[in-house]
Amino acid sequence: MAECCGSSRPKQAASSCCGGGGKNVLLYACSGGANVAEIADRAARRLMAEGKGTMFCLAGLGADIQGMVQTARDADLNLVLDGCPMDCAKKIFQRHGITNYTQAKVTDLGIEKVKGVRATDEQVAAAADAARAAIAKALMA
Amino acid sequence: MKRIQVLGPGCPKCARLAEVAEAAAKAAGVEYTLEKVTDINRITGFGVMMTPALVIDGEVKTVGKVPSAEEIKAMLA
């Protein structure tokens, strides 16, 4: 098993070990109950698998877990992937006064928010594309 | 008395953060204790999933980076 900084931490945690190597991009996805939340979550996980960033817990930010709030503050960039116009994830960042974020929104892609409907692979791919573009634009700014 | 804790598994950056924090505390002239927290369960207990992290008097001050001595001195003030 690969090690992290000489410890026995598994490889999957390596991107979060020792502050990582390149830009420290964190991914926060909507975690609601509708299809757009599933799309946001799966898109964020896809980006993490691609090495575009590390997914972190939006609920922890909402719960004011101090270490998690500071983690977001100290990131180079936070991607906020909201599901719908309620902008819950973005509002959590705003409530904490955290400004180093960029937002993408699933419903901006023409996807309707519906309860009880599963996300499709095409929708997840579209959301991942939008998220990648938002990250690239923010890092170039 | 300031309680300084450096969270990390023992990586080079973690050791560097401990050195800088200690130097900053000495330069600031404050009384302090310094603890290196390497236990992953204790680290995650702070809500920290990225190391190294600096905790002063129970408050997480920085995560995933090594701040300068001047920055840490300001945190100790």
Backbone of each chain as ProteinMPNN parsed JSONL, in Angstrom:
{"seq_chain_A": "MAECCGSSRPKQAASSCCGGGGKNVLLYACSGGANVAEIADRAARRLMAEGKGTMFCLAGLGADIQGMVQTARDADLNLVLDGCPMDCAKKIFQRHGITNYTQAKVTDLGIEKVKGVRATDEQVAAAADAARAAIAKALMA", "coords_chain_A": {"N_chain_A": [[0.842, -1.202, 0.0], [0.515, 2.209, -0.833], [2.195, 4.908, 0.759], [1.615, 7.771, 2.841], [3.353, 10.567, 3.231], [5.242, 9.165, 4.658], [3.82, 7.874, 6.551], [1.358, 5.442, 7.56], [-0.864, 6.001, 6.188], [-3.415, 5.487, 3.747], [-3.153, 5.402, 0.118], [-5.323, 6.681, -1.054], [-5.769, 8.863, 0.487], [-3.751, 10.488, -0.087], [-3.805, 12.862, -1.584], [-4.671, 14.655, 0.2], [-2.704, 14.832, 1.969], [-0.097, 16.319, 3.73], [-0.654, 18.762, 2.629], [-0.755, 18.403, -0.074], [0.473, 18.524, -3.518], [0.234, 20.246, -5.861], [-2.004, 22.806, -6.854], [-4.364, 23.429, -4.338], [-7.342, 22.302, -4.531], [-10.617, 22.167, -3.505], [-13.642, 20.291, -3.365], [-17.062, 20.77, -3.16], [-20.217, 19.459, -2.942], [-23.732, 19.723, -3.611], [-26.042, 18.125, -1.451], [-28.649, 17.24, -1.479], [-31.987, 15.808, -1.809], [-33.032, 15.462, -4.347], [-32.858, 14.775, -7.935], [-30.933, 16.511, -9.001], [-29.121, 16.856, -6.966], [-27.96, 14.347, -6.751], [-26.725, 14.312, -9.211], [-24.888, 16.42, -8.907], [-23.327, 15.425, -6.817], [-22.268, 13.037, -7.91], [-20.86, 14.083, -10.051], [-18.918, 15.613, -8.753], [-17.529, 13.585, -7.457], [-16.514, 12.295, -9.658], [-14.735, 14.214, -10.638], [-12.955, 14.234, -8.514], [-11.885, 11.679, -8.754], [-10.539, 12.031, -11.09], [-8.5, 13.58, -10.267], [-8.809, 16.283, -10.082], [-9.417, 17.648, -7.837], [-10.159, 17.584, -4.292], [-12.761, 16.043, -2.632], [-14.826, 17.437, -0.171], [-16.664, 17.77, 2.935], [-19.731, 19.145, 2.746], [-21.767, 19.32, 4.59], [-20.361, 19.426, 6.967], [-19.302, 21.979, 6.868], [-21.664, 23.424, 6.937], [-22.45, 22.779, 9.468], [-20.779, 24.202, 10.963], [-18.29, 23.162, 11.753], [-15.283, 23.787, 13.066], [-12.648, 23.202, 12.199], [-13.125, 22.302, 9.635], [-14.212, 24.521, 8.416], [-11.985, 26.193, 8.465], [-10.348, 24.718, 6.819], [-11.539, 25.089, 4.31], [-11.179, 27.836, 4.066], [-8.408, 27.987, 3.784], [-7.861, 26.793, 1.402], [-6.67, 26.752, -2.021], [-8.593, 27.026, -3.929], [-12.111, 26.645, -3.846], [-14.517, 24.554, -5.171], [-17.855, 25.051, -5.611], [-20.544, 23.159, -6.009], [-23.607, 23.474, -6.782], [-27.006, 22.266, -6.719], [-29.452, 23.425, -7.454], [-31.357, 26.519, -7.93], [-31.588, 27.394, -5.274], [-29.16, 27.542, -4.126], [-27.764, 26.51, -1.88], [-25.234, 25.498, -1.075], [-23.5, 27.534, -1.884], [-24.482, 29.584, -0.293], [-23.765, 28.72, 2.234], [-21.017, 29.037, 2.143], [-20.935, 31.813, 1.844], [-22.069, 32.605, 4.247], [-20.069, 31.997, 6.018], [-18.248, 33.823, 5.267], [-16.377, 33.136, 3.41], [-14.525, 33.53, 0.553], [-13.017, 32.483, -1.481], [-14.045, 30.859, -3.678], [-15.624, 29.157, -6.448], [-18.561, 28.826, -8.357], [-20.651, 26.271, -9.719], [-23.692, 25.204, -11.275], [-26.212, 22.836, -11.359], [-28.844, 23.061, -12.429], [-28.479, 25.157, -14.132], [-27.642, 24.017, -16.399], [-29.776, 23.322, -17.85], [-31.11, 21.231, -16.803], [-33.822, 19.735, -15.245], [-35.053, 20.034, -11.943], [-36.069, 17.309, -10.123], [-37.879, 15.227, -7.955], [-37.389, 11.855, -6.981], [-36.378, 10.846, -9.303], [-33.761, 9.289, -10.997], [-30.35, 10.265, -11.551], [-28.851, 10.633, -14.786], [-26.167, 9.179, -16.712], [-25.333, 10.907, -18.699], [-26.171, 13.386, -17.78], [-24.611, 13.65, -15.495], [-22.108, 13.722, -16.693], [-22.306, 16.137, -18.066], [-22.521, 17.958, -15.95], [-20.074, 17.527, -14.732], [-18.403, 18.454, -16.74], [-19.08, 21.196, -16.701], [-18.223, 21.837, -14.151], [-15.473, 21.324, -14.325], [-14.79, 23.319, -16.148], [-15.406, 25.599, -14.682], [-13.549, 25.443, -12.622], [-11.146, 25.598, -14.063], [-11.351, 28.167, -15.17], [-11.421, 29.76, -12.87], [-8.924, 29.231, -11.741], [-7.273, 30.331, -13.595], [-7.749, 32.967, -13.373]], "CA_chain_A": [[0.0, 0.0, 0.0], [1.283, 3.448, -0.873], [2.188, 5.629, 2.022], [1.413, 9.214, 2.79], [4.287, 11.301, 4.07], [5.962, 8.262, 5.53], [2.944, 7.231, 7.521], [0.658, 4.298, 7.003], [-2.136, 6.428, 5.607], [-3.559, 4.894, 2.424], [-2.924, 6.259, -1.032], [-6.497, 7.489, -1.377], [-5.727, 10.093, 1.262], [-2.506, 11.185, -0.365], [-4.012, 14.212, -2.08], [-4.926, 15.51, 1.351], [-1.598, 14.656, 2.895], [0.981, 17.3, 3.658], [-1.075, 19.899, 1.83], [-0.745, 18.074, -1.49], [1.615, 19.007, -4.278], [-0.078, 21.393, -6.689], [-3.064, 23.66, -6.314], [-5.238, 22.757, -3.388], [-8.718, 22.55, -4.936], [-11.569, 21.369, -2.747], [-14.914, 20.13, -4.068], [-18.222, 20.676, -2.263], [-21.395, 19.216, -3.771], [-25.08, 19.656, -3.043], [-26.34, 16.779, -0.949], [-30.089, 17.164, -1.252], [-32.664, 14.557, -2.109], [-33.528, 15.415, -5.72], [-31.91, 14.283, -8.943], [-29.819, 17.442, -9.219], [-28.133, 16.601, -5.915], [-27.224, 13.147, -7.163], [-25.866, 14.714, -10.333], [-23.787, 17.217, -8.351], [-22.464, 14.538, -6.029], [-21.523, 12.12, -8.793], [-19.914, 14.886, -10.842], [-17.801, 15.956, -7.872], [-16.729, 12.365, -7.249], [-15.779, 12.039, -10.901], [-13.603, 15.14, -10.667], [-11.966, 13.784, -7.531], [-11.219, 10.506, -9.329], [-9.642, 12.541, -12.126], [-7.421, 14.337, -9.65], [-9.048, 17.724, -10.211], [-9.576, 18.233, -6.507], [-10.515, 16.662, -3.216], [-14.116, 16.296, -2.157], [-14.959, 17.645, 1.259], [-18.014, 17.609, 3.464], [-20.52, 20.377, 2.815], [-22.515, 19.305, 5.853], [-19.444, 19.874, 8.022], [-19.263, 23.452, 6.813], [-22.962, 23.913, 7.405], [-22.532, 22.539, 10.914], [-19.79, 25.089, 11.606], [-17.143, 22.435, 12.305], [-14.29, 24.853, 12.884], [-11.535, 22.729, 11.383], [-13.576, 22.201, 8.245], [-14.339, 25.903, 7.921], [-10.629, 26.691, 8.216], [-9.85, 23.994, 5.648], [-12.044, 25.78, 3.112], [-10.525, 29.157, 4.001], [-6.999, 27.866, 3.407], [-7.72, 26.169, 0.078], [-6.416, 27.672, -3.132], [-9.891, 27.233, -4.584], [-13.198, 25.733, -3.511], [-15.584, 24.459, -6.159], [-19.169, 24.876, -5.01], [-21.393, 22.577, -7.043], [-24.988, 23.496, -6.296], [-27.94, 21.54, -7.56], [-30.586, 24.209, -7.943], [-31.224, 27.95, -7.622], [-31.572, 27.725, -3.843], [-27.76, 27.907, -3.857], [-27.468, 26.213, -0.469], [-23.789, 25.373, -0.847], [-22.93, 28.878, -1.995], [-24.897, 30.379, 0.875], [-22.949, 28.283, 3.376], [-19.728, 29.726, 2.006], [-21.147, 33.237, 2.1], [-22.326, 32.794, 5.684], [-18.775, 31.943, 6.708], [-17.368, 34.869, 4.757], [-15.329, 32.513, 2.588], [-14.69, 34.11, -0.785], [-12.172, 31.809, -2.475], [-14.807, 29.766, -4.29], [-16.315, 29.366, -7.713], [-19.781, 28.02, -8.312], [-21.342, 25.733, -10.889], [-25.038, 24.847, -10.821], [-26.754, 21.806, -12.249], [-30.027, 23.527, -13.167], [-28.027, 26.073, -15.184], [-27.356, 23.21, -17.584], [-31.053, 22.964, -18.461], [-31.608, 20.002, -16.179], [-34.924, 20.045, -14.343], [-34.986, 19.422, -10.613], [-37.206, 16.414, -9.927], [-37.727, 14.221, -6.893], [-37.73, 10.486, -7.34], [-35.821, 10.49, -10.611], [-32.329, 9.085, -10.884], [-29.463, 10.972, -12.476], [-28.331, 9.839, -15.901], [-24.73, 9.352, -16.935], [-25.14, 12.093, -19.541], [-26.309, 14.567, -16.913], [-23.409, 13.71, -14.647], [-20.998, 14.154, -17.551], [-22.487, 17.567, -18.34], [-22.192, 18.69, -14.723], [-18.622, 17.433, -14.542], [-17.81, 19.39, -17.71], [-19.276, 22.557, -16.192], [-17.374, 22.006, -12.97], [-14.085, 21.435, -14.803], [-14.629, 24.638, -16.766], [-15.417, 26.613, -13.614], [-12.254, 25.354, -11.931], [-10.097, 26.112, -14.956], [-11.516, 29.623, -15.28], [-11.049, 30.393, -11.598], [-7.483, 29.1, -11.511], [-6.577, 31.207, -14.54], [-8.044, 34.372, -13.028]], "C_chain_A": [[0.881, 1.258, 0.0], [1.161, 4.188, 0.453], [2.011, 7.118, 1.8], [2.386, 9.856, 3.76], [4.988, 10.39, 5.067], [5.103, 7.601, 6.573], [2.253, 6.059, 6.849], [-0.671, 4.698, 6.391], [-2.236, 5.892, 4.174], [-3.404, 5.925, 1.314], [-4.105, 7.17, -1.306], [-6.511, 8.799, -0.602], [-4.549, 10.965, 0.872], [-2.723, 12.609, -0.854], [-4.283, 15.181, -0.942], [-3.774, 15.474, 2.346], [-0.549, 15.729, 2.669], [0.626, 18.463, 2.747], [-1.054, 19.63, 0.344], [0.431, 18.699, -2.206], [1.308, 20.26, -5.058], [-1.107, 22.282, -6.028], [-4.002, 22.835, -5.438], [-6.687, 23.129, -3.698], [-9.636, 21.604, -4.174], [-12.93, 21.401, -3.438], [-16.039, 19.937, -3.053], [-19.476, 20.548, -3.122], [-22.669, 19.275, -2.943], [-25.351, 18.237, -2.572], [-27.819, 16.635, -0.635], [-30.678, 15.841, -1.7], [-33.148, 14.42, -3.54], [-32.444, 14.928, -6.683], [-30.708, 15.207, -9.114], [-28.729, 17.277, -8.16], [-27.298, 15.369, -6.258], [-26.259, 13.482, -8.299], [-24.651, 15.473, -9.805], [-22.802, 16.32, -7.611], [-21.627, 13.641, -6.934], [-20.507, 12.876, -9.641], [-18.69, 15.234, -10.0], [-16.911, 14.736, -7.634], [-15.931, 12.019, -8.499], [-14.554, 12.952, -10.977], [-12.524, 14.719, -9.674], [-11.191, 12.589, -8.078], [-10.227, 10.919, -10.412], [-8.465, 13.316, -11.556], [-7.577, 15.834, -9.761], [-9.174, 18.413, -8.86], [-9.939, 17.156, -5.508], [-11.892, 17.022, -2.686], [-14.118, 16.447, -0.639], [-16.425, 17.747, 1.643], [-18.731, 18.953, 3.597], [-21.298, 20.457, 4.129], [-21.647, 19.782, 7.01], [-19.313, 21.383, 8.046], [-20.564, 24.03, 7.358], [-23.119, 23.78, 8.901], [-21.495, 23.354, 11.69], [-18.664, 24.322, 12.289], [-15.903, 23.275, 12.005], [-13.119, 24.43, 12.011], [-11.907, 22.634, 9.909], [-13.745, 23.584, 7.621], [-12.947, 26.448, 7.578], [-10.009, 25.987, 7.009], [-10.287, 24.687, 4.362], [-11.375, 27.147, 2.954], [-9.117, 29.051, 3.429], [-6.79, 27.191, 2.051], [-7.322, 27.219, -0.953], [-7.732, 28.006, -3.835], [-10.881, 26.199, -4.069], [-14.192, 25.729, -4.667], [-16.881, 24.17, -5.417], [-20.102, 24.392, -6.113], [-22.811, 22.457, -6.491], [-25.892, 22.733, -7.259], [-28.969, 22.436, -8.212], [-30.436, 25.673, -7.52], [-31.314, 28.317, -6.14], [-30.154, 28.019, -3.371], [-27.327, 27.606, -2.424], [-25.964, 26.165, -0.203], [-23.125, 26.75, -0.886], [-23.267, 29.716, -0.759], [-24.122, 29.973, 2.135], [-21.586, 28.973, 3.327], [-19.881, 31.21, 2.34], [-21.356, 33.493, 3.591], [-21.031, 32.777, 6.486], [-17.821, 33.042, 6.234], [-16.215, 34.325, 3.94], [-15.548, 32.949, 1.139], [-13.901, 33.377, -1.874], [-12.887, 30.603, -3.082], [-15.301, 30.18, -5.662], [-17.486, 28.401, -7.737], [-20.157, 27.489, -9.691], [-22.685, 25.215, -10.38], [-25.696, 23.916, -11.831], [-27.941, 22.327, -13.056], [-29.664, 24.558, -14.236], [-27.728, 25.332, -16.479], [-28.64, 22.765, -18.277], [-31.642, 21.675, -17.918], [-32.672, 20.375, -15.146], [-34.747, 19.312, -13.02], [-36.252, 18.602, -10.377], [-36.896, 15.455, -8.776], [-38.064, 12.835, -7.447], [-37.25, 10.045, -8.698], [-34.318, 10.365, -10.467], [-31.567, 9.912, -11.914], [-29.055, 10.041, -13.611], [-26.837, 10.108, -16.051], [-24.448, 10.604, -17.763], [-25.24, 13.371, -18.704], [-25.088, 14.736, -16.01], [-22.222, 14.205, -15.464], [-21.094, 15.649, -17.834], [-22.121, 18.409, -17.115], [-20.685, 18.655, -14.457], [-17.901, 18.374, -15.507], [-17.909, 20.829, -17.199], [-18.371, 22.83, -14.992], [-15.91, 22.156, -13.369], [-13.828, 22.825, -15.38], [-14.576, 25.73, -15.701], [-14.082, 26.612, -12.865], [-11.16, 25.97, -12.786], [-10.15, 27.633, -15.047], [-11.048, 30.317, -14.002], [-9.544, 30.326, -11.359], [-6.682, 29.984, -12.453], [-6.734, 32.672, -14.167], [-6.945, 34.945, -12.137]], "O_chain_A": [[1.86, 1.346, 0.741], [0.156, 4.094, 1.158], [2.234, 7.638, 0.707], [2.254, 9.704, 4.974], [5.291, 10.8, 6.187], [5.606, 6.84, 7.399], [2.541, 5.732, 5.698], [-1.511, 3.845, 6.105], [-1.231, 5.852, 3.464], [-3.508, 7.132, 1.531], [-3.923, 8.307, -1.742], [-7.195, 9.744, -0.996], [-4.359, 12.048, 1.424], [-1.905, 13.484, -0.568], [-4.14, 16.393, -1.105], [-3.873, 16.029, 3.44], [-0.165, 16.004, 1.532], [1.511, 19.083, 2.157], [-1.31, 20.542, -0.442], [1.285, 19.33, -1.584], [2.034, 21.248, -4.945], [-1.092, 22.489, -4.814], [-4.371, 21.707, -5.765], [-7.202, 24.132, -3.202], [-9.45, 20.387, -4.199], [-13.318, 22.413, -4.022], [-15.975, 19.054, -2.198], [-19.767, 21.425, -3.935], [-22.69, 18.934, -1.76], [-24.943, 17.269, -3.213], [-28.2, 15.994, 0.345], [-29.955, 14.873, -1.941], [-33.635, 13.354, -3.917], [-31.294, 14.704, -6.305], [-29.593, 14.74, -9.345], [-27.554, 17.527, -8.428], [-26.081, 15.359, -6.075], [-25.129, 12.996, -8.339], [-23.519, 15.2, -10.207], [-21.589, 16.452, -7.768], [-20.418, 13.505, -6.741], [-19.421, 12.367, -9.918], [-17.559, 15.157, -10.48], [-15.685, 14.847, -7.614], [-14.811, 11.514, -8.412], [-13.465, 12.507, -11.34], [-11.33, 14.832, -9.954], [-9.978, 12.496, -7.889], [-9.213, 10.256, -10.629], [-7.537, 13.669, -12.284], [-6.62, 16.583, -9.565], [-9.047, 19.634, -8.766], [-10.016, 15.973, -5.839], [-12.151, 18.173, -2.333], [-13.485, 15.67, 0.077], [-17.307, 17.803, 0.787], [-18.387, 19.78, 4.441], [-21.46, 21.534, 4.702], [-22.127, 20.455, 7.922], [-19.223, 21.993, 9.111], [-20.567, 24.988, 8.13], [-23.828, 24.562, 9.534], [-21.354, 23.214, 12.905], [-18.135, 24.781, 13.301], [-15.522, 23.453, 10.848], [-12.649, 25.206, 11.178], [-11.068, 22.867, 9.039], [-13.453, 23.784, 6.442], [-12.755, 27.079, 6.539], [-9.236, 26.589, 6.264], [-9.492, 24.85, 3.437], [-11.047, 27.561, 1.842], [-8.682, 29.923, 2.677], [-5.652, 27.039, 1.606], [-7.594, 28.408, -0.79], [-7.944, 29.136, -4.277], [-10.54, 25.032, -3.878], [-14.655, 26.787, -5.094], [-16.994, 23.181, -4.693], [-20.411, 25.137, -7.043], [-23.163, 21.48, -5.83], [-25.587, 22.578, -8.442], [-29.325, 22.244, -9.375], [-29.482, 26.021, -6.824], [-31.124, 29.485, -5.799], [-29.959, 28.667, -2.343], [-26.59, 28.39, -1.827], [-25.483, 26.728, 0.781], [-22.3, 27.084, -0.035], [-22.428, 30.461, -0.252], [-23.861, 30.809, 2.999], [-21.072, 29.433, 4.347], [-19.046, 31.786, 3.039], [-20.871, 34.489, 4.128], [-20.911, 33.456, 7.506], [-16.71, 33.168, 6.751], [-15.187, 34.985, 3.795], [-16.627, 32.758, 0.577], [-14.104, 33.63, -3.062], [-12.4, 29.475, -3.009], [-15.387, 31.362, -5.995], [-17.408, 27.296, -7.2], [-19.998, 28.176, -10.7], [-22.814, 24.834, -9.216], [-25.72, 24.203, -13.028], [-28.032, 22.058, -14.254], [-30.454, 24.807, -15.147], [-27.578, 25.949, -17.534], [-28.604, 21.931, -19.182], [-32.561, 21.102, -18.503], [-32.446, 21.224, -14.283], [-34.352, 18.146, -12.975], [-37.363, 19.128, -10.424], [-35.782, 14.946, -8.656], [-38.943, 12.697, -8.298], [-37.656, 8.996, -9.198], [-33.671, 11.233, -9.881], [-32.071, 10.213, -12.996], [-28.929, 8.83, -13.43], [-26.317, 11.121, -15.583], [-23.442, 11.281, -17.551], [-24.48, 14.318, -18.907], [-24.606, 15.849, -15.801], [-21.424, 15.011, -14.985], [-20.081, 16.348, -17.84], [-21.483, 19.454, -17.243], [-20.102, 19.643, -14.011], [-16.914, 19.012, -15.142], [-16.94, 21.585, -17.258], [-17.826, 23.924, -14.846], [-15.193, 22.998, -12.83], [-12.785, 23.43, -15.132], [-13.793, 26.673, -15.81], [-13.557, 27.671, -12.519], [-10.349, 26.761, -12.305], [-9.118, 28.303, -15.006], [-10.362, 31.338, -14.054], [-8.958, 31.27, -10.829], [-5.546, 30.349, -12.153], [-5.946, 33.518, -14.592], [-7.014, 36.11, -11.744]]}, "seq_chain_B": "MKRIQVLGPGCPKCARLAEVAEAAAKAAGVEYTLEKVTDINRITGFGVMMTPALVIDGEVKTVGKVPSAEEIKAMLA", "coords_chain_B": {"N_chain_B": [[-0.552, 31.098, 29.14], [0.028, 29.623, 26.114], [-1.43, 27.11, 24.158], [-0.124, 25.159, 21.833], [-0.715, 23.164, 19.061], [0.377, 20.877, 16.681], [-0.899, 19.347, 13.953], [-0.499, 16.332, 12.298], [0.839, 13.55, 10.395], [3.537, 13.238, 10.737], [5.044, 14.051, 8.661], [7.446, 15.734, 6.452], [6.564, 18.424, 6.086], [4.972, 18.715, 8.312], [6.817, 18.558, 10.389], [8.262, 20.817, 9.765], [6.348, 22.808, 10.189], [6.04, 22.594, 12.951], [8.559, 23.436, 13.79], [8.596, 26.099, 12.867], [6.429, 27.15, 14.248], [7.291, 26.912, 16.893], [9.525, 28.57, 16.856], [8.254, 30.974, 16.33], [6.695, 31.311, 18.617], [8.668, 31.6, 20.563], [9.888, 33.921, 19.629], [7.81, 35.67, 19.953], [7.696, 35.801, 22.619], [5.993, 34.477, 24.329], [4.603, 32.286, 26.802], [4.376, 28.822, 26.292], [3.023, 25.645, 25.282], [3.9, 22.887, 23.27], [2.544, 20.535, 21.213], [2.8, 17.658, 19.239], [0.486, 16.26, 17.293], [-0.188, 13.179, 16.176], [-1.912, 11.117, 15.871], [-4.392, 9.794, 13.885], [-7.094, 9.704, 14.431], [-7.425, 11.588, 16.433], [-6.668, 13.807, 14.989], [-8.654, 14.005, 12.966], [-10.697, 14.491, 14.648], [-10.604, 17.178, 15.117], [-11.848, 18.095, 12.941], [-10.24, 18.178, 10.823], [-8.947, 17.183, 7.78], [-6.809, 17.353, 6.256], [-3.383, 17.741, 6.21], [-0.291, 19.54, 7.023], [-1.742, 20.883, 10.061], [-2.41, 23.706, 12.107], [-3.091, 24.341, 15.439], [-4.223, 26.521, 17.889], [-4.735, 27.068, 21.2], [-6.938, 25.379, 21.063], [-8.27, 26.136, 18.774], [-8.526, 25.743, 15.325], [-6.167, 27.038, 13.232], [-4.713, 27.11, 10.797], [-4.729, 25.133, 7.817], [-3.315, 22.546, 5.953], [-1.001, 23.844, 5.121], [2.108, 25.647, 5.63], [2.373, 28.285, 7.546], [4.017, 31.528, 7.754], [6.519, 32.536, 10.202], [5.945, 35.067, 11.131], [3.23, 35.273, 10.595], [2.264, 33.351, 12.341], [3.051, 34.435, 14.752], [1.321, 36.592, 14.888], [-1.049, 35.192, 15.218], [-0.673, 34.273, 17.736], [-0.806, 36.451, 19.299]], "CA_chain_B": [[0.083, 29.943, 28.503], [-0.594, 29.239, 24.839], [-1.336, 25.687, 23.843], [0.07, 25.006, 20.392], [-0.746, 21.776, 18.6], [0.641, 20.674, 15.257], [-1.558, 18.112, 13.54], [0.086, 15.738, 11.093], [1.335, 12.198, 10.63], [4.987, 13.201, 10.902], [5.645, 14.33, 7.358], [8.393, 16.857, 6.502], [5.87, 19.697, 6.292], [4.503, 18.74, 9.704], [7.99, 18.89, 11.199], [8.591, 22.209, 9.459], [5.367, 23.646, 10.87], [6.369, 22.584, 14.377], [9.745, 24.285, 13.965], [8.229, 27.508, 12.666], [5.543, 27.541, 15.348], [8.11, 27.059, 18.104], [10.327, 29.787, 16.681], [7.35, 32.127, 16.436], [6.315, 31.461, 20.024], [9.829, 32.143, 21.272], [10.065, 35.308, 19.192], [6.715, 36.473, 20.511], [7.914, 35.907, 24.059], [4.863, 33.941, 25.086], [4.743, 30.942, 27.355], [3.617, 27.931, 25.424], [3.298, 24.212, 25.195], [3.807, 22.448, 21.883], [2.249, 19.105, 21.098], [2.641, 17.127, 17.889], [-0.609, 15.289, 17.296], [0.001, 12.307, 15.01], [-2.979, 10.121, 15.826], [-5.332, 10.221, 12.854], [-8.42, 9.894, 15.022], [-7.432, 12.891, 17.102], [-6.6, 14.85, 13.948], [-9.979, 14.168, 12.365], [-11.567, 15.036, 15.686], [-10.6, 18.631, 14.972], [-12.471, 18.431, 11.664], [-9.125, 18.377, 9.886], [-8.705, 16.019, 6.922], [-5.661, 17.715, 5.43], [-2.313, 18.145, 7.12], [-0.325, 19.802, 8.458], [-2.646, 21.921, 10.548], [-1.958, 24.384, 13.325], [-4.167, 24.619, 16.397], [-3.786, 27.332, 19.021], [-5.769, 27.113, 22.24], [-8.112, 24.621, 20.646], [-8.87, 26.652, 17.541], [-7.751, 25.438, 14.123], [-5.772, 28.315, 12.633], [-4.36, 26.903, 9.395], [-4.863, 23.74, 7.374], [-2.699, 22.18, 4.686], [0.097, 24.722, 4.715], [3.011, 26.102, 6.693], [2.412, 29.755, 7.549], [5.297, 32.115, 8.156], [6.651, 32.811, 11.633], [5.244, 36.327, 11.406], [1.799, 34.985, 10.623], [1.964, 32.613, 13.569], [3.168, 35.39, 15.858], [0.063, 37.357, 14.937], [-2.063, 34.316, 15.77], [-0.391, 34.078, 19.165], [-0.964, 37.745, 20.0]], "C_chain_B": [[-0.672, 29.573, 27.232], [-0.388, 27.748, 24.611], [-1.287, 25.534, 22.323], [0.059, 23.516, 20.067], [-0.508, 21.747, 17.093], [0.065, 19.315, 14.873], [-0.929, 17.59, 12.257], [0.714, 14.409, 11.416], [2.844, 12.107, 10.826], [5.742, 13.464, 9.618], [6.617, 15.515, 7.472], [7.715, 18.211, 6.728], [5.371, 19.83, 7.729], [5.662, 19.146, 10.623], [8.371, 20.356, 11.0], [7.624, 23.155, 10.187], [5.666, 23.709, 12.366], [7.567, 23.485, 14.658], [9.385, 25.766, 13.879], [7.346, 27.997, 13.816], [6.345, 27.771, 16.633], [8.95, 28.332, 18.021], [9.462, 31.032, 16.852], [6.961, 32.383, 17.885], [7.46, 32.053, 20.838], [10.031, 33.61, 20.91], [9.0, 36.215, 19.782], [6.848, 36.624, 22.026], [6.758, 35.391, 24.891], [5.233, 32.589, 25.686], [3.862, 30.01, 26.536], [3.93, 26.48, 25.728], [3.11, 23.828, 23.736], [3.602, 20.938, 21.866], [2.13, 18.734, 19.624], [1.592, 16.012, 17.945], [-0.512, 14.454, 16.025], [-1.104, 11.266, 14.864], [-4.093, 10.598, 14.894], [-6.726, 10.459, 13.424], [-8.513, 11.217, 15.768], [-7.419, 14.015, 16.074], [-7.98, 15.08, 13.341], [-10.989, 14.703, 13.377], [-11.621, 16.554, 15.694], [-11.357, 19.064, 13.7], [-11.43, 18.655, 10.589], [-8.876, 17.082, 9.115], [-7.505, 16.268, 6.026], [-4.572, 18.253, 6.345], [-1.161, 18.791, 6.353], [-1.358, 20.878, 8.812], [-2.109, 22.461, 11.875], [-3.167, 24.738, 14.186], [-3.588, 25.418, 17.552], [-4.958, 27.483, 19.983], [-7.077, 26.489, 21.76], [-8.764, 25.062, 19.36], [-7.954, 26.342, 16.354], [-7.464, 26.743, 13.385], [-5.418, 28.184, 11.158], [-4.452, 25.408, 9.082], [-4.149, 23.572, 6.038], [-1.574, 23.068, 4.221], [0.961, 25.075, 5.923], [3.06, 27.621, 6.645], [3.779, 30.265, 7.991], [5.32, 32.33, 9.665], [5.906, 34.091, 12.007], [3.731, 36.099, 11.493], [1.427, 34.264, 11.919], [2.092, 33.53, 14.791], [1.883, 36.197, 16.008], [-1.064, 36.491, 15.526], [-1.894, 34.128, 17.278], [-0.65, 35.347, 19.99], [-2.3, 37.817, 20.73]], "O_chain_B": [[-1.859, 29.252, 27.271], [0.693, 27.208, 24.846], [-2.279, 25.753, 21.628], [0.735, 22.718, 20.715], [-1.119, 22.503, 16.337], [0.478, 18.277, 15.391], [-0.834, 18.305, 11.26], [1.083, 14.15, 12.561], [3.375, 11.021, 11.055], [6.925, 13.144, 9.497], [6.61, 16.222, 8.479], [8.227, 19.047, 7.472], [5.352, 20.925, 8.29], [5.497, 19.974, 11.519], [8.751, 21.046, 11.946], [8.041, 24.176, 10.733], [5.555, 24.773, 12.976], [7.583, 24.211, 15.651], [9.81, 26.575, 14.704], [7.502, 29.121, 14.294], [6.091, 28.727, 17.366], [9.068, 29.075, 18.995], [9.89, 32.021, 17.447], [6.903, 33.531, 18.329], [7.243, 32.906, 21.698], [10.311, 34.439, 21.776], [9.256, 37.383, 20.075], [6.194, 37.47, 22.635], [6.565, 35.819, 26.029], [6.062, 31.854, 25.149], [2.752, 30.365, 26.14], [4.945, 26.143, 26.337], [2.255, 24.384, 23.047], [4.387, 20.178, 22.432], [1.445, 19.411, 18.856], [1.799, 14.968, 18.564], [-0.73, 14.962, 14.925], [-1.205, 10.609, 13.828], [-4.663, 11.671, 15.091], [-7.454, 11.327, 12.943], [-9.546, 11.885, 15.74], [-8.072, 15.043, 16.254], [-8.423, 16.222, 13.216], [-12.005, 15.291, 13.007], [-12.566, 17.147, 16.214], [-11.486, 20.257, 13.425], [-11.717, 19.26, 9.556], [-8.63, 16.028, 9.702], [-7.221, 15.472, 5.131], [-4.828, 19.132, 7.168], [-1.062, 18.607, 5.14], [-1.779, 21.667, 7.965], [-1.451, 21.757, 12.641], [-4.129, 25.35, 13.72], [-2.573, 25.03, 18.13], [-6.029, 27.965, 19.615], [-8.166, 27.002, 22.017], [-9.715, 24.431, 18.898], [-6.761, 26.643, 16.381], [-8.378, 27.456, 12.969], [-5.777, 29.044, 10.355], [-4.28, 24.553, 9.95], [-4.352, 24.354, 5.11], [-1.221, 23.051, 3.042], [0.59, 24.832, 7.072], [3.729, 28.187, 5.78], [4.59, 29.515, 8.535], [4.28, 32.309, 10.323], [5.308, 34.178, 13.08], [3.05, 36.662, 12.351], [0.389, 34.545, 12.517], [1.327, 33.407, 15.748], [1.421, 36.451, 17.12], [-1.926, 36.996, 16.244], [-2.857, 33.859, 17.995], [-0.704, 35.305, 21.219], [-2.6, 38.826, 21.369]]}, "name": "protein", "num_of_chains": 2, "seq": "MAECCGSSRPKQAASSCCGGGGKNVLLYACSGGANVAEIADRAARRLMAEGKGTMFCLAGLGADIQGMVQTARDADLNLVLDGCPMDCAKKIFQRHGITNYTQAKVTDLGIEKVKGVRATDEQVAAAADAARAAIAKALMAMKRIQVLGPGCPKCARLAEVAEAAAKAAGVEYTLEKVTDINRITGFGVMMTPALVIDGEVKTVGKVPSAEEIKAMLA"}
